[in-house]
Amino acid sequence: MDRADAQSLRQLHATLHRYAGWLNRERTAATVRADVHAVGAAIEAGADVSSLLQSLDASIARLPGGEVRKMLRVAARQMRRALADPR
């Protein structure tokens, strides 16, 4: 992963982190925040985040419907696209 790709992923992760912070303090929300944290740690380590994104998607799906859930889904989708983009 080159420097530009890593920076793009960090920016997308910052967006995910911000949205996850808007969630309430329920158990499912805590799981989403933990998944977002794991994705960030993997990005910093240069590890593959695709399996972590799958886990995040499953956690987001368990959230009650709402705007924050939609925003999290969009941000996670953008991250998957950035990872799939071969450039």
Helices and strands as residue ranges (DSSP letters): H 3-21, H 27-45, H 50-61, H 67-84
